[in-house]
Amino acid sequence: MRNLSFRVPRGGTLAIVGESGSGKSVTSLAAMGLLKFTGGRVTSGRITLNGPDGSTEITSASENVLRRIRGNRVSMIFQEPMSSLDPVFTVGNQITEALKLHRGMTSRTAKDEAARLLDLVRMPNARQQLDRYPHQLSGGMRQRVMIAMAVSCRPDLLIADEQTTALDVTIQAQILQIIRDMQAEFGTSAIFISHDMGVVSQMADEIVVMQGGRMMETGRARDVILTPSDDYTRALMAAVPRIGAMTGRDAPRPFPLLGEEDIAADHAVPEQAEPLVKLEGVTTRYDVTSGLLGRVTHRVHAAEDISFQIALGETLALVGESGSGKSTVGRTLQHLVAPVSGWILYRGTDILSLDPEKRARFKREIQYVFQDPVGSLNPRRTVRQSLIEPMRVHNLLTDPDRQVAELLQAVNLPSEHADRYPHEFSDGQRQRICIARALAVDPGLIIADETVSALDVSVQAQVINLMMRLQAERGLAYLFISLDMAVVERVSHRVAVMYLGEIVEIGTRRQIFENPQHPYTKRLLKAVPVMDPDTRPERVDLSGDIPGPVRPVGNPRRPHGFVEIASGHMMADDHQLFEQEQQGEIQA
Amino acid sequence: MPILGYIAKRGLQAIFVVVAVTLFISFAIRLTGDPAVMMRESANVTPEDLERVREGLGLNRPFLVQYWDFLSGLVTGDLGASFFRGPIAPLVSDALGATVLLALTSLVVSLIISIPLGVYAARHRGSVSDQIIRLLSLTGLSFPNFWLGIVLILIFSVSLRWLPASDFRSPASLIMPAVTIGVILTATNLRIVRTTMLDTLNQQFIMVARAKGLSERSVIYKHALRNSSIALVTYLGLQFGSLMGGLVVVELVFNWPGMGTLAVEAIAQRDYPILQTVISFLAIMIVAVNLLVDLVYMALDPRIRLE
């Protein structure tokens, strides 16, 4: 990183945006004087903290001075709530640490103050939570603990590094709300580090755009978002999926990326007589055993009574938050797990009743592309080996060299790269290789499980455009599993919203996004941060967490039917029950 | 309390382990020779004499009857008598005491040395002192323990005449056997501490602790060490069996009057009752240590506490 300058005004919020490797996290560590613990250092320049008792130079301060500043005048919220808290100490212990250290409190008063702080971040039963351990809390609750810890000494500056990236959207909305409340309460300045333009647009007064360790653009948030002056910023903004950008269009269309504007045409589904794949009443549960004899006491109701169909050339998006069972549906469809009941018809054949040999043929027809391209490619195999293997298994290998070259070409990779290993590629390229591997066996349906979620926005847009092009060329059907509503709006023909293992609403993209009916769908859509600096976000309800789908044996959720809103637009008829549950009137 | 249920479950397991191990040992040792033959002192013993000896020792009864007698003795606390050396109970209790003393001394000494050194090496990874510590640890690992024992005896007993070479007469007798075991233990523990500490120091919650403004001491000895000690405890539990194996050899080298020496003597004399008892106690000890490790593990790591 070099030559970066910015100032954060008192009480104001600055956002640093950029893609991976842009140096935005290094900036935050430097501001805390923590860089030396990662093996880096500030070679030139100054970082100054101005406070009521004079200013401090972070870059030249001694470790003793820095320790008094850290957690006290400058504090930080880290990205991964799952790994930011020490697993072996209670939440209370970890919050009181800073209070005792910086505010000289005794154990007893620190504990009271910690309870008050947890209350402030709207932690239910704050006092009891003090004695719990991090693993007993959900990601959203842990992030609340982190925030309570960060504001415990009323810092002048709060640095939040991708603080909501790992969270579900409804939880993200709560956390952002809490941070805004804390800033208002304590008059804290903040630096937000994020790749999510929606979040940035909601929180920031000023924006710094970084790429490859350089500052590309800086200015007032509104100006940078609406009228970016730098080419990189413009490209970045074009690649950001914006919810509502597709309003009024029936069919999905690719991102209008620089140099790819010509392909931005609608992708309609071709007319056809029967669906490619059809699920009817598919239910998948996992047993939870306990006790000496391993009796089944609870069941995870991962997918309950799931019915939908996908036509050739169509994309059905499955959206929902953690524990909604969307990945279970994907795995059931690829027979990685066996359903308890229900039918899966593929081109009219009931594939669950087939004998294993015949079923193998259908395994070829349905391919999976996972979220993590690093973990799903064998690091000791070249791209060629990874591509050839599935073709050999299914006896499709005729001319290996030509086939590999064609596959790489199809995903826009040079065929000379066939003999490289996965680590020689970027994340986006690796995800293309995974797609090529899925294409190798000429499938009818590809299950894309969070395929683009971990990618930088510009890369994400390219991969999505690629997937849409392949769909048009080959008539592929996609089951697109995602929690990013803006991406879903861009790619899908139809959308199914899942909550606790059940489909609560299904319909065409326009029906779901333009006329959502089920309260959960509405809540989900409202929680998505919108990249529009002119609308300030609505206040969200701060209570509540996402419940889990584990239920005791013999106590299944009450089955529900569907009401038809419009042709092809169905909503679960339990919506009143859902609203009552949300208000805590009855137990789920 | 679920914890009591858990202990009961492990106790049940211990019973199965002891039965399985002793049954096997009792059976196997009977294949290797006849104690009656070992007992005859002169060459002119008649077959009738041998039969009388067997009858006297109860060896003419069916194997399972003999085994059942032993098991019921173990349960009622009546360990019976050895073939050659009188009542077993005092023999085994003396030997057990000596072995536990030796094992605990080596363990404590090794932890006192390996934890600070391992932490230091992890914090100064790649530095000269880290290299030296790793080299020392590798050297320690490379010594076969019997050889180290003999070399120590040659230096400190034979040449310098500072320490007694064998037996357990004074606290000074403890030094060399404990050092011999301790060197190997320290060398491996050092590596475990260093590696797990390095892992832990790279965790995000360590950076969070630093970002709170905690002192390095608090970061290292409160947050990092408690987390890395989980792996160390697991490893110590797994290592206990081989530590016992090592003890047997070292006890023999120093003629240390422990369980190992007792077992080896009993094997040489085909003294079934002693051997069966020693093996049972070793099996119980291993199960007990593993239970202890599990309990410590639960105390250290709330994630695996029973719900």
Interface residues (C-beta under 8 A of the other chain):
Chain A: M32 L34 F37 L66 R67 R68 I69 R70 G71 N72 S75 M76 F78 Q79 E80 S83 S84 L85 D86 P87 V88 F89 T90 E97 A98 L101 H102 Y133 H135 M146 M149 L292
Chain B: G5 K9 Q203 Q204 F205 M207 V208 A209 R210 A211 K212 G213 L214 S215 S218 H223 R226 N227 I230 L300 D301 P302 R303
